[in-house]
Amino acid sequence: MLSCKKIIVSTLTFMILLGVLLPGFETDAAEHNTGDIIEFGSYPQSKVYDTAITDSLNSMAGTWLSYYYYSGTGDDLDGNMYPSDYMRYCDVIYDNVKYRGVTFSQYRPLRTGLLPEADQSNQDENGYYTNTVYWFRFDPVKWRVLDPYNGLLMSEMILDAQAFNNYVYYAESIDITYGDSSHSFYSNNYERCSLREWLNNDFYNTAFSEAQKSEILSTELYNGSDASTNDKVYLLSYSDMVNSSYGFSSSSQSSATRQAKGTDYAFCQGLWADQDTNCSYWRIRTQGQKSYYTCDIRYDGCIYDDYRTFSPSGGVRPAIRLNSIDGFAAPASSFNSNDSTTGRDEYYENDTPSVSEAPAQKKSFLSIASTIIAILIAVLVLAIGVVLLFNRKSKPVNPVTRGSTDSYQGNVGPLYNPGAGPVINSPGGNFTNNSFNGANLFCPYCGKQLPPDTVFCEYCGKKIDQS
């Protein structure tokens, strides 16, 4: 059995190795931090200006598919808004690069109930006009890391512009609006809204390959008074927007941490932008102050609760969760969460969080490594305790040979006490330490009295030195 000294030396050596190796584990687990930018998937974003490329793309264009965007009679709330075929797209691969062509014969209106005319649209103000073909390159989607351990990401740019819900019907009051003609749900109901369908179908199938889809986790979303949902792609909530651990300001006031700009493609879709900052409004899923309002982020990063559900000019910044973000290379720039806040500060009570309070569905590598190391250390401590226990039972006493009258300091109690009276009964009667005058023999390991000429102790089995 190993000596106590050897066990202690081995344990210290192991702990030193842990001190050297554990920082390496931690570096791998913290490969990305909140605010880092990674690339995953692709989506039409950058407008193509090279006429040689656009000419080639025009000649290669095949079938043009309809977006089936909505327009109406000019009345926002009369329920007479319907999809039509005025805006189309076509995807083409040219020189191993994917592009999307967009053309429209009528303008996409600011609200789904309005007429599809130029004075009711942002498209012409953004430099996009009817009966013209525009081409956009599929670029890698840049995602901002919000929670590296849960794999939570949000697109860095506003990628598209969509209504929260295409239909709006009102019944007894303009303050009570529904999302369908049967009045089965309010128009700001996230579970039933058209934007949720668009995110998990149109966007999901356009932005990600089959292999990439397998890396995207489903997330349970808590939607206030509406039913919870489980989605692959979704909008963030008010609680997410004031979550400082995600890199956002904890105030709902104006904040650079929430400001966002749109892509060329999003502006072609009808996104509005502030002329001074070039930042835009973008949607979150939390219900607003009325049944046809949702919360949104304004161009200055302030959170409001009165954005119309039926406005297609609302920017979309999708959120996803990946099984792992390790191994994704980050572009040169990262998001800077340092910010100053101005403007109003209000708390929206009718809101619940999405993923921050939801049960975590994966552990980081560091957590797993730490757990294994803790178990190993516990096993080592237990082993050391057992070794010490046995070592204590077999601990040698100070050597005492025949006839010795040295003062004994060992742990044999009354067995060997110099100068004391009779302490041990034996077949020959009582004896003291000085009995037998040299014939006394005690085991130097366990202290037991032994017969003369004993070679091995009959109690502990140790060899007796007769010299």
C-alpha positions in Angstrom: 0.0 0.0 0.0 1.3 3.5 -0.9 2.6 5.6 1.9 0.7 8.8 3.0 3.6 10.9 1.7 3.4 9.3 -1.8 -0.3 9.9 -1.9 0.0 13.6 -1.0 2.8 14.1 -3.6 0.6 12.4 -6.3 -2.4 14.5 -5.3 -0.4 17.8 -5.5 1.0 16.8 -8.9 -2.5 16.1 -10.2 -3.8 19.5 -8.9 -0.8 21.3 -10.6 -1.7 19.6 -13.9 -5.3 20.7 -13.5 -4.1 24.3 -13.0 -2.2 24.1 -16.3 -5.0 22.3 -18.3 -8.2 23.9 -17.0 -7.5 27.4 -18.5 -7.3 25.6 -21.9 -10.8 24.1 -21.3 -12.1 27.5 -20.3 -10.8 29.2 -23.4 -12.5 26.6 -25.6 -15.8 27.0 -23.8 -15.7 30.8 -24.0 -14.7 30.9 -27.6 -17.5 33.5 -28.2 -18.7 36.2 -25.9 -21.9 38.2 -25.8 -21.7 40.8 -28.6 -19.5 38.8 -30.9 -20.6 38.5 -34.5 -20.7 35.1 -36.3 -21.8 34.1 -39.8 -24.4 31.4 -40.4 -26.8 30.8 -43.3 -27.3 33.3 -46.2 -30.0 35.7 -47.3 -30.4 38.2 -50.2 -28.9 41.5 -48.9 -26.5 43.5 -51.1 -27.8 45.1 -54.3 -25.9 44.3 -57.4 -24.7 47.3 -59.4 -22.4 45.6 -61.9 -24.3 45.8 -65.2 -22.4 42.9 -66.7 -23.6 40.6 -63.8 -27.2 42.0 -63.9 -27.3 41.4 -67.7 -26.2 37.8 -67.2 -28.7 37.3 -64.4 -31.5 38.7 -66.5 -30.7 36.3 -69.3 -30.6 33.4 -66.9 -33.8 34.2 -65.0 -36.4 31.5 -65.0 -39.8 31.3 -63.3 -40.8 34.4 -61.3 -42.6 33.6 -58.1 -45.1 35.8 -56.3 -44.6 37.1 -52.8 -48.4 37.4 -52.5 -48.1 40.6 -50.7 -51.3 42.4 -49.5 -53.1 45.5 -50.4 -56.6 46.9 -49.9 -59.2 49.4 -50.7 -57.6 52.3 -48.8 -59.4 51.6 -45.5 -57.1 50.2 -42.8 -59.7 48.3 -40.8 -62.5 47.3 -43.2 -61.1 43.7 -43.6 -60.8 44.1 -47.4 -57.1 43.4 -47.7 -56.0 40.5 -49.9 -52.9 39.0 -51.4 -52.1 39.7 -55.0 -49.5 39.1 -57.6 -47.9 42.6 -58.1 -44.5 41.8 -56.6 -42.3 38.8 -57.6 -38.9 37.3 -57.1 -36.5 34.8 -58.9 -33.4 33.1 -57.5 -30.5 32.4 -59.8 -27.0 30.9 -59.3 -24.4 32.6 -61.4 -20.7 31.8 -61.2 -21.3 29.8 -58.0 -23.0 32.7 -56.3 -26.7 32.9 -55.5 -28.7 36.0 -56.4 -32.4 37.0 -56.0 -34.1 39.2 -58.6 -37.1 41.4 -57.4 -39.6 43.3 -59.6 -43.0 44.8 -58.9 -45.7 46.2 -61.1 -47.4 48.1 -58.2 -46.0 49.5 -55.0 -46.2 47.7 -51.7 -48.3 49.9 -49.4 -47.3 51.1 -46.0 -50.3 49.2 -44.5 -52.0 46.2 -45.8 -55.3 47.9 -46.2 -54.0 50.7 -48.3 -53.9 51.0 -52.1 -50.7 49.8 -53.8 -49.7 53.3 -54.9 -46.5 55.3 -54.8 -47.7 57.9 -52.3 -48.7 55.0 -49.9 -45.3 53.3 -50.1 -41.7 53.6 -49.0 -40.3 51.8 -52.0 -40.0 54.7 -54.3 -38.5 56.9 -51.5 -35.9 54.1 -51.1 -35.0 54.3 -54.8 -36.9 51.3 -56.1 -39.5 51.7 -58.8 -42.1 49.7 -60.6 -41.4 47.6 -63.7 -37.7 47.4 -63.0 -35.7 44.3 -62.1 -33.3 44.6 -59.1 -30.8 41.9 -58.2 -29.5 41.1 -54.7 -26.6 38.8 -53.7 -27.1 36.2 -51.1 -24.6 37.2 -48.4 -23.7 35.3 -45.2 -26.1 36.3 -42.4 -24.2 38.0 -39.6 -25.6 37.1 -36.1 -24.9 38.9 -32.9 -24.3 36.5 -30.0 -26.6 37.2 -27.1 -26.1 34.1 -25.0 -23.0 32.0 -25.9 -23.9 29.2 -23.6 -27.5 28.7 -24.9 -26.5 29.5 -28.5 -28.9 32.5 -28.7 -28.3 34.7 -31.7 -30.1 37.7 -33.3 -29.4 39.0 -36.8 -27.1 42.0 -36.7 -28.9 43.7 -39.6 -32.6 44.2 -40.4 -33.0 41.5 -43.1 -36.5 42.1 -44.3 -39.7 44.1 -43.8 -43.0 42.4 -43.0 -46.3 43.0 -41.3 -46.9 41.4 -38.0 -50.3 40.2 -39.2 -51.6 40.8 -42.8 -55.3 40.7 -41.8 -57.0 43.3 -39.6 -60.7 43.2 -38.8 -62.5 45.3 -36.3 -65.9 44.5 -34.7 -67.7 46.8 -32.2 -64.8 49.2 -31.7 -61.7 50.3 -33.5 -59.8 49.6 -30.3 -60.7 45.9 -30.6 -59.3 44.4 -33.8 -59.0 40.8 -34.8 -56.6 38.8 -37.0 -59.2 36.9 -39.0 -62.8 37.4 -40.2 -64.2 35.0 -37.7 -62.8 37.1 -34.8 -61.0 34.1 -33.3 -57.9 36.0 -32.2 -56.5 39.5 -31.8 -54.3 40.8 -34.6 -51.3 41.1 -32.1 -51.5 37.4 -31.2 -48.0 36.1 -31.8 -49.1 32.4 -31.9 -51.5 33.1 -34.8 -49.8 35.9 -36.6 -48.7 35.8 -40.2 -45.1 36.9 -39.4 -44.5 33.8 -37.2 -45.6 31.6 -40.2 -43.3 33.6 -42.5 -40.3 33.3 -40.1 -40.6 29.5 -39.8 -41.3 28.8 -43.5 -40.2 31.5 -45.9 -37.2 32.8 -44.1 -36.2 29.5 -42.6 -36.2 27.7 -46.0 -34.5 30.6 -47.8 -31.7 31.3 -45.3 -30.6 27.8 -44.3 -29.4 24.6 -45.9 -30.7 21.2 -44.7 -27.4 20.7 -42.8 -27.7 24.1 -41.2 -31.3 23.5 -40.2 -30.2 20.5 -38.2 -28.1 22.8 -36.0 -31.0 25.1 -35.1 -32.8 24.2 -31.9 -36.5 24.7 -31.1 -37.2 27.3 -28.5 -40.2 27.5 -26.2 -41.5 31.0 -26.2 -43.7 32.6 -23.5 -46.1 35.0 -25.2 -47.8 36.8 -22.4 -51.6 36.1 -22.3 -51.3 34.1 -25.6 -50.3 30.5 -25.8 -46.7 29.5 -25.6 -45.0 28.4 -28.9 -42.1 26.3 -29.9 -40.2 27.8 -32.9 -37.0 27.5 -34.8 -37.0 31.2 -35.8 -38.7 33.9 -33.8 -38.9 37.5 -32.7 -37.4 38.6 -29.4 -39.6 40.0 -26.6 -39.6 43.2 -24.5 -37.9 41.3 -21.7 -35.1 40.3 -24.0 -34.7 43.9 -25.1 -33.9 45.1 -21.6 -31.8 42.1 -20.6 -28.4 43.5 -19.9 -26.8 40.1 -19.9 -27.6 40.0 -23.7 -25.7 43.3 -24.1 -28.8 45.6 -24.2 -29.5 48.6 -22.0 -31.8 47.7 -19.1 -33.7 50.8 -19.8 -36.4 51.2 -22.5 -35.1 54.6 -23.3 -33.1 55.4 -26.5 -30.1 53.2 -26.7 -27.4 52.4 -29.2 -27.5 48.8 -28.0 -30.8 48.3 -29.8 -30.3 50.5 -32.9 -30.2 48.6 -36.3 -29.8 49.3 -40.0 -31.4 47.5 -42.9 -30.0 45.7 -45.9 -30.5 46.8 -49.5 -33.0 44.0 -49.9 -35.0 45.1 -46.9 -35.3 48.6 -48.3 -36.5 47.1 -51.6 -39.2 45.4 -49.5 -40.4 48.7 -48.2 -38.4 49.3 -45.0 -38.5 52.8 -43.6 -35.3 54.5 -42.4 -34.5 57.7 -40.5 -32.5 60.0 -42.8 -30.1 61.2 -40.1 -29.1 57.9 -38.6 -30.1 55.5 -41.4 -31.5 53.3 -38.7 -35.0 51.8 -38.9 -37.9 50.5 -36.8 -37.9 46.8 -36.1 -40.4 44.4 -34.6 -40.5 42.4 -31.4 -43.3 40.0 -30.5 -44.7 41.5 -27.3 -48.3 42.8 -27.4 -48.8 46.6 -27.4 -51.3 48.9 -25.7 -54.1 48.0 -28.1 -55.1 44.8 -29.9 -53.7 46.1 -33.2 -50.4 47.3 -31.7 -47.2 45.4 -30.8 -44.0 46.7 -29.2 -41.2 47.7 -31.5 -37.7 49.2 -31.4 -37.5 52.7 -33.0 -34.6 54.1 -35.0 -33.0 55.6 -31.8 -33.2 52.3 -29.9 -36.2 53.3 -27.8 -38.9 50.7 -27.1 -42.5 51.7 -27.9 -45.7 49.8 -27.6 -47.8 51.3 -30.4 -46.6 49.9 -33.7 -49.4 48.8 -36.1 -49.6 45.1 -36.7 -50.6 45.5 -40.3 -47.7 47.7 -41.4 -45.3 45.9 -43.9 -42.6 48.5 -43.3 -41.7 46.9 -39.9 -38.1 45.6 -39.9 -37.4 41.9 -39.1 -34.4 40.8 -37.1 -34.8 37.1 -36.6 -33.5 35.2 -33.6 -32.4 31.6 -33.5 -30.6 29.2 -31.1 -27.9 26.9 -32.4 -26.8 23.6 -30.9 -23.3 25.0 -30.6 -21.6 28.2 -31.8 -18.1 26.8 -31.2 -16.0 26.8 -34.3 -17.7 29.7 -36.0 -15.3 32.3 -37.1 -16.2 35.8 -36.1 -15.8 38.7 -38.6 -13.3 41.4 -37.6 -15.9 43.6 -35.9 -17.9 42.9 -32.8 -20.8 44.7 -31.3 -20.0 47.3 -28.7 -22.6 47.3 -25.9 -21.4 50.5 -24.3 -24.1 53.1 -24.7 -25.8 56.2 -23.4 -29.6 56.3 -23.0 -31.9 59.2 -23.5 -35.7 59.7 -23.9 -38.6 58.1 -22.2 -38.4 55.1 -19.8 -41.4 52.9 -19.4 -42.0 49.4 -18.3 -44.3 47.2 -20.3 -46.0 44.9 -17.8 -47.8 42.5 -20.1 -44.7 40.7 -21.2 -42.9 37.5 -20.5 -39.4 36.4 -21.5 -38.4 34.1 -24.2 -35.2 32.1 -23.6 -33.5 33.8 -20.6 -35.8 32.3 -18.0 -36.6 29.2 -20.0 -34.9 26.0 -18.9 -31.4 25.7 -20.4 -31.2 22.9 -22.9 -27.5 22.5 -23.2 -24.4 22.6 -21.0 -21.2 24.3 -22.0 -18.1 22.2 -22.4 -16.6 24.0 -19.4 -19.5 22.9 -17.2 -19.1 19.3 -18.3 -15.3 19.3 -17.8 -15.7 21.0 -14.4 -18.2 18.3 -13.3 -15.9 15.5 -14.3 -12.9 17.1 -12.6 -15.0 17.6 -9.4 -15.9 13.9 -9.4 -12.2 12.9 -9.9 -11.2 15.1 -7.0 -13.9 13.7 -4.8 -12.7 10.1 -5.6 -9.1 11.1 -4.8 -10.1 12.6 -1.5 -12.0 9.5 -0.5 -9.1 7.3 -1.6 -6.7 9.4 0.5 -9.0 9.1 3.5 -9.1 5.3 3.2 -5.3 5.1 2.8 -4.8 7.3 5.9 -7.2 5.2 7.9 -5.4 1.9 7.1 -2.0 3.6 7.6 -3.0 4.7 11.0 -4.0 1.2 12.0 -0.6 -0.1 10.9 1.5 2.8 12.1 4.8 1.6 13.7 5.5 2.6 17.3 8.9 3.6 18.5 11.2 0.6 18.4 11.2 -1.2 21.7 13.4 -4.3 22.1 13.9 -6.8 24.8 14.9 -5.3 28.1 14.2 -1.7 27.0 13.3 0.8 29.6 13.0 3.8 27.3 10.1 6.0 27.8 7.4 5.0 25.3 5.4 7.6 23.5 3.4 5.3 21.2 -0.2 4.4 21.1 -0.3 1.2 23.1 -1.9 2.5 26.2 -1.3 0.4 29.3 0.4 -2.4 27.4 3.8 -1.0 27.9 4.3 1.6 30.7 7.8 1.6 32.3 7.9 1.4 36.0 4.2 0.6 36.4 2.8 -2.3 38.3 1.3 -5.5 36.7 -0.6 -4.4 33.6 -1.1 -7.5 31.4 -2.1 -11.0 32.4 -0.2 -13.9 30.8 0.0 -17.6 31.3 3.1 -17.1 33.5 1.4 -14.6 35.7 1.6 -10.8 35.9 4.6 -9.0 34.7 6.0 -5.5 34.5 8.2 -3.8 32.0 11.3 -4.9 33.9 10.2 -8.5 34.1 12.3 -11.2 32.4 15.4 -8.9 32.3 15.9 -8.9 28.6 13.5 -11.7 27.7 10.8 -9.2 27.1 9.9 -8.9 23.4 7.4 -6.4 22.0 6.4 -5.8 18.4 7.8 -2.4 17.3 4.8 -1.9 15.0 1.7 -2.8 17.0 3.2 -2.9 20.5 1.9 -6.3 21.4 4.0 -8.6 23.7 5.5 -11.5 21.8 7.1 -14.8 22.8 10.9 -14.8 22.7 12.6 -15.6 19.3 9.4 -14.5 17.4 10.2 -13.9 13.8 6.8 -12.5 12.6 4.3 -10.7 14.8 1.2 -12.9 15.2 -0.9 -9.8 15.5 0.1 -7.5 12.7 2.3 -9.9 10.6 5.3 -7.6 10.6 8.8 -9.1 10.6 10.6 -8.7 14.0 14.2 -7.6 14.0 16.0 -9.8 16.6 19.3 -8.0 16.3 
